[in-house]
């Protein structure tokens, strides 16, 4: 065989392999089933997934529940399962209620990847991508103590609902870390649902019962927005320090207005991007990395516009 013939044979083989890989990618479809529409956090996850899909040349179908609850997410998941996707990437809105439908999806051949939240029984999951949520909780306690500048008094938490793996872990992390500050008396956590007006009322009631409260933490966006509204209505921005997780537009507005004092910001774009890539790898039978941790950064009114912080703000319109 001449050198020219060998080169032509090599080019032909490379072309065939490339075409085969492209066809394999064309055969893969990944569905992203998000916990909530109209949420900056979930939009950022979707944008990350779309970026990975474009990079890999894989089809993506993005769906989201109207509100953040298992009862709303499960019908969306069932609808997606009817299309027989190669893989499903989702943030489970319940660590228990999503197990059965996801086991059914896996039994039908779909690879399952969890982002942000996870399941009590992770055996059905090919990969988990998200923040170390106990660490997030500890960071909220540190941010609260720092903003209080050594003051002594009562602090509390107002959160969404029990059974969300991320929130449960953050509550634990906060409760462990706050023990390191003997000047702060932790009076407990209140669950107020994902409903913003209910979270606002929970704060108002908390202030009525404890008018000497000096600090409050919310471990997710909707309760945090409600708490900010409660601080506005009770005119307690000068006396109560409030720390929250995430960086939705409403939270950033509250931070700039002085209703919230610090935001512990996650990296949802990375969750969507890396979660999608792990899903495709699982479908192809390639090595999958799990768990994958994504970090946080703490924002205040003083540093929110700095490039190293601003790049993590939840931007996008990808659902």
C-alpha positions as CSV (number, residue, x, y, z in Angstrom):
1,X,0.0,0.0,0.0
2,X,1.5,3.4,-1.0
3,X,1.7,6.3,1.4
4,X,-1.1,8.1,-0.5
5,X,-3.3,5.0,-0.3
6,X,-2.7,4.7,3.5
7,X,-3.5,8.4,4.0
8,X,-6.8,8.0,2.0
9,X,-7.7,4.9,4.0
10,X,-7.0,6.8,7.3
11,X,-9.1,9.8,6.2
12,X,-12.0,7.5,5.2
13,X,-11.9,5.7,8.5
14,X,-11.8,9.0,10.4
15,X,-14.8,10.2,8.4
16,X,-16.7,7.0,9.2
17,X,-15.9,7.3,12.9
18,X,-17.0,11.0,12.9
19,X,-20.2,10.2,11.1
20,X,-20.9,7.3,13.5
21,X,-20.3,9.6,16.5
22,X,-22.6,12.2,15.1
23,X,-25.3,9.7,14.4
24,X,-24.9,8.4,18.0
25,X,-25.4,11.9,19.3
26,X,-28.4,12.4,17.1
27,X,-30.0,9.3,18.6
28,X,-29.6,10.7,22.2
29,X,-32.3,12.8,23.7
30,X,-32.1,14.3,27.2
31,X,-35.0,15.8,29.1
32,X,-34.5,18.4,31.8
33,X,-37.3,18.5,34.3
34,X,-37.0,21.5,36.5
35,X,-38.7,22.2,39.8
36,X,-40.1,25.6,39.0
37,X,-40.8,28.0,36.2
38,X,-40.1,31.8,36.5
39,X,-37.1,31.2,38.8
40,X,-33.7,32.7,38.1
41,X,-32.0,29.7,39.7
42,X,-33.8,27.2,37.5
43,X,-33.3,29.4,34.4
44,X,-29.6,29.3,35.1
45,X,-29.7,25.5,35.3
46,X,-31.5,25.4,32.0
47,X,-29.0,27.7,30.3
48,X,-26.1,25.4,31.5
49,X,-27.9,22.4,30.1
50,X,-28.5,24.1,26.8
51,X,-24.8,25.1,26.6
52,X,-23.8,21.5,27.1
53,X,-26.4,20.2,24.6
54,X,-25.0,22.5,21.9
55,X,-21.5,21.6,22.7
56,X,-22.2,17.9,22.5
57,X,-24.7,18.0,19.6
58,X,-27.4,16.4,21.6
59,X,-31.2,17.1,21.7
60,X,-32.5,18.7,24.8
61,X,-36.1,19.0,25.9
62,X,-36.7,21.4,28.9
63,X,-39.8,21.3,31.0
64,X,-40.6,22.9,34.4
65,X,-43.3,22.6,37.0
66,X,-45.5,25.7,37.5
67,X,-44.7,25.8,41.2
68,X,-42.0,24.1,43.4
69,X,-43.7,20.9,44.7
70,X,-43.6,17.2,44.1
71,X,-47.3,17.2,43.2
72,X,-46.6,19.6,40.4
73,X,-43.3,18.1,39.2
74,X,-44.4,14.5,39.0
75,X,-47.0,15.1,36.3
76,X,-44.4,16.9,34.2
77,X,-42.0,14.0,34.8
78,X,-44.7,11.5,33.7
79,X,-45.3,13.5,30.5
80,X,-41.6,13.5,29.7
81,X,-41.3,9.8,30.4
82,X,-44.0,9.1,27.8
83,X,-41.5,10.4,25.2
84,X,-38.9,7.7,26.1
85,X,-35.9,10.0,26.5
86,X,-32.4,8.6,26.7
87,X,-31.8,10.4,30.0
88,X,-33.6,12.6,32.5
89,X,-31.8,15.4,34.4
90,X,-33.8,17.0,37.2
91,X,-33.8,18.6,40.6
92,X,-36.1,16.4,42.7
93,X,-38.6,18.6,44.6
94,X,-38.9,15.8,47.2
95,X,-36.2,13.4,48.4
96,X,-38.9,10.7,48.7
97,X,-41.9,11.3,46.4
98,X,-39.8,11.3,43.3
99,X,-38.1,7.9,43.9
100,X,-40.9,5.7,42.5
101,X,-41.5,7.5,39.2
102,X,-37.7,7.8,38.7
103,X,-37.3,4.1,39.3
104,X,-39.9,3.5,36.6
105,X,-38.1,5.8,34.2
106,X,-34.8,3.9,34.9
107,X,-36.5,0.6,34.4
108,X,-37.6,1.8,31.0
109,X,-34.0,2.5,30.1
110,X,-33.5,6.2,30.9
111,X,-30.4,7.3,32.7
112,X,-31.2,9.6,35.7
113,X,-29.0,12.5,36.9
114,X,-30.0,14.7,39.8
115,X,-28.8,18.3,40.0
116,X,-29.1,20.6,43.0
117,X,-31.3,18.2,45.1
118,X,-31.1,14.5,45.5
119,X,-33.0,11.5,46.7
120,X,-33.0,9.5,50.0
121,X,-32.4,6.5,47.9
122,X,-29.8,7.5,45.3
123,X,-29.3,4.0,43.8
124,X,-31.5,5.0,40.8
125,X,-29.2,8.0,40.0
126,X,-26.3,7.7,37.5
127,X,-24.8,11.0,38.9
128,X,-25.5,13.8,41.4
129,X,-24.3,17.3,40.7
130,X,-24.8,20.1,43.3
131,X,-23.6,22.2,46.1
132,X,-22.4,20.8,49.4
133,X,-25.6,22.0,51.2
134,X,-24.4,21.5,54.8
135,X,-21.6,23.8,53.8
136,X,-24.1,26.3,52.4
137,X,-25.9,26.3,55.7
138,X,-22.7,26.8,57.6
139,X,-21.9,29.8,55.3
140,X,-25.2,31.4,56.0
141,X,-24.4,31.2,59.8
142,X,-21.0,32.7,59.2
143,X,-22.4,35.5,57.1
144,X,-25.1,36.2,59.7
145,X,-22.6,36.4,62.5
146,X,-20.2,38.6,60.4
147,X,-23.0,41.1,59.5
148,X,-24.1,41.2,63.2
149,X,-20.6,42.4,64.1
150,X,-20.5,40.7,67.6
151,X,-24.0,41.7,68.7
152,X,-25.8,39.5,71.1
153,X,-29.4,38.3,70.7
154,X,-31.9,36.0,69.1
155,X,-31.6,34.6,65.6
156,X,-33.9,32.2,63.7
157,X,-34.6,30.6,60.3
158,X,-37.6,30.7,58.1
159,X,-37.6,28.1,55.3
160,X,-39.8,26.4,52.7
161,X,-40.9,22.8,53.4
162,X,-39.3,19.7,55.0
163,X,-38.3,16.9,52.7
164,X,-36.3,18.9,50.2
165,X,-32.8,17.5,50.5
166,X,-31.0,20.8,49.9
167,X,-33.0,22.7,52.5
168,X,-32.8,20.0,55.1
169,X,-29.0,19.8,54.8
170,X,-28.6,23.6,54.9
171,X,-30.7,23.8,58.1
172,X,-28.5,21.2,59.7
173,X,-25.4,23.0,58.6
174,X,-26.7,26.3,60.0
175,X,-27.7,24.8,63.3
176,X,-24.2,23.2,63.7
177,X,-22.3,26.3,62.8
178,X,-24.4,28.8,64.9
179,X,-23.2,26.9,68.0
180,X,-19.8,28.5,67.4
181,X,-21.3,31.9,68.3
182,X,-22.2,32.0,72.0
183,X,-23.4,35.6,71.7
184,X,-26.3,34.4,69.4
185,X,-29.3,32.5,70.8
186,X,-30.8,30.3,68.1
187,X,-34.6,30.1,68.7
188,X,-35.4,27.6,65.9
189,X,-36.6,27.1,62.4
190,X,-40.1,27.8,61.0
191,X,-41.4,26.2,57.8
192,X,-43.5,28.6,55.7
193,X,-43.9,26.7,52.4
194,X,-42.6,28.0,49.0
195,X,-45.4,30.6,49.0
196,X,-43.8,34.1,49.3
197,X,-46.8,35.8,51.1
198,X,-46.8,32.9,53.7
199,X,-43.1,33.4,54.3
200,X,-43.7,37.2,54.8
201,X,-46.5,36.5,57.3
202,X,-44.2,34.0,59.1
203,X,-41.6,36.7,59.6
204,X,-44.2,39.2,60.8
205,X,-45.5,36.6,63.3
206,X,-42.0,35.8,64.4
207,X,-41.3,39.5,65.1
208,X,-44.5,39.8,67.0
209,X,-43.5,36.9,69.2
210,X,-39.8,38.0,69.5
211,X,-39.6,41.7,69.0
212,X,-35.9,41.5,70.2
213,X,-35.0,39.3,67.2
214,X,-31.7,40.5,65.6
215,X,-31.1,38.0,62.8
216,X,-32.9,35.7,60.4
217,X,-31.8,33.2,57.7
218,X,-33.7,31.7,54.7
219,X,-32.1,28.8,52.9
220,X,-33.8,29.3,49.5
221,X,-35.1,32.1,47.3
222,X,-38.9,32.2,47.8
223,X,-38.9,32.2,51.6
224,X,-36.1,34.8,51.4
225,X,-38.2,37.1,49.2
226,X,-41.0,36.7,51.7
227,X,-38.8,37.6,54.6
228,X,-37.6,40.7,52.8
229,X,-41.2,41.7,52.4
230,X,-41.8,41.1,56.1
231,X,-38.8,43.3,57.0
232,X,-40.1,46.0,54.8
233,X,-43.6,45.9,56.3
234,X,-42.4,45.8,59.9
235,X,-39.8,48.5,59.2
236,X,-37.1,46.4,60.9
237,X,-34.3,46.6,58.3
238,X,-32.1,48.6,60.7
239,X,-32.6,46.1,63.6
240,X,-32.7,42.7,61.9
241,X,-29.9,41.2,59.8
242,X,-31.2,38.9,57.1
243,X,-29.1,36.4,55.1
244,X,-30.4,34.2,52.3
245,X,-29.3,31.6,49.7
246,X,-29.5,32.2,45.9
247,X,-29.5,35.3,43.8
248,X,-32.8,35.7,42.0
249,X,-33.6,39.2,40.7
250,X,-35.9,39.9,43.6
251,X,-33.3,38.8,46.1
252,X,-30.7,41.1,44.5
253,X,-33.2,44.0,44.6
254,X,-33.8,43.3,48.3
255,X,-30.0,43.2,48.9
256,X,-29.5,46.6,47.2
257,X,-32.5,48.0,49.1
258,X,-31.0,46.9,52.4
259,X,-33.8,44.4,53.3
260,X,-31.3,41.5,52.9
261,X,-27.7,41.8,54.1
262,X,-26.0,38.9,52.4
263,X,-26.6,36.2,49.8
264,X,-24.9,32.9,49.6
265,X,-24.9,32.3,45.8
266,X,-24.7,28.9,44.2
267,X,-23.6,28.0,40.7
268,X,-26.7,26.6,39.0
269,X,-25.3,27.1,35.4
270,X,-22.5,24.7,36.3
271,X,-25.1,22.2,37.7
272,X,-27.0,22.2,34.5
273,X,-23.9,22.1,32.3
274,X,-22.1,19.3,34.2
275,X,-25.3,17.4,35.0
276,X,-26.2,17.3,31.2
277,X,-22.7,16.1,30.4
278,X,-22.8,13.3,32.9
279,X,-26.2,12.2,31.6
280,X,-24.9,11.9,28.0
281,X,-21.8,10.1,29.3
282,X,-24.0,7.6,31.1
283,X,-26.1,7.0,28.0
284,X,-23.0,6.4,25.9
285,X,-21.6,4.0,28.5
286,X,-18.7,6.3,29.2
287,X,-17.2,6.9,32.7
288,X,-19.4,9.1,34.9
289,X,-18.1,11.3,37.7
290,X,-20.3,11.4,40.8
291,X,-20.8,13.2,43.0
292,X,-19.7,16.5,41.6
293,X,-19.6,19.5,43.9
294,X,-20.2,23.1,42.8
295,X,-19.1,26.0,45.0
296,X,-20.6,29.2,46.4
297,X,-19.7,32.8,46.8
298,X,-21.1,35.2,49.4
299,X,-22.5,38.6,48.1
300,X,-23.2,41.7,50.0
301,X,-24.4,45.2,48.9
302,X,-20.7,46.2,48.9
303,X,-19.4,43.5,46.6
304,X,-22.4,42.4,44.4
305,X,-21.2,44.4,41.4
306,X,-17.6,43.1,41.6
307,X,-16.7,40.9,38.6
308,X,-15.7,37.9,40.7
309,X,-19.2,38.0,42.3
310,X,-21.4,39.3,39.5
311,X,-20.4,36.4,37.2
312,X,-22.3,34.1,39.4
313,X,-25.6,36.0,39.4
314,X,-28.6,34.0,38.0
315,X,-29.1,35.2,34.5
316,X,-30.8,33.7,31.4
317,X,-34.0,32.9,29.7
318,X,-33.6,29.2,28.7
319,X,-36.7,27.4,29.9
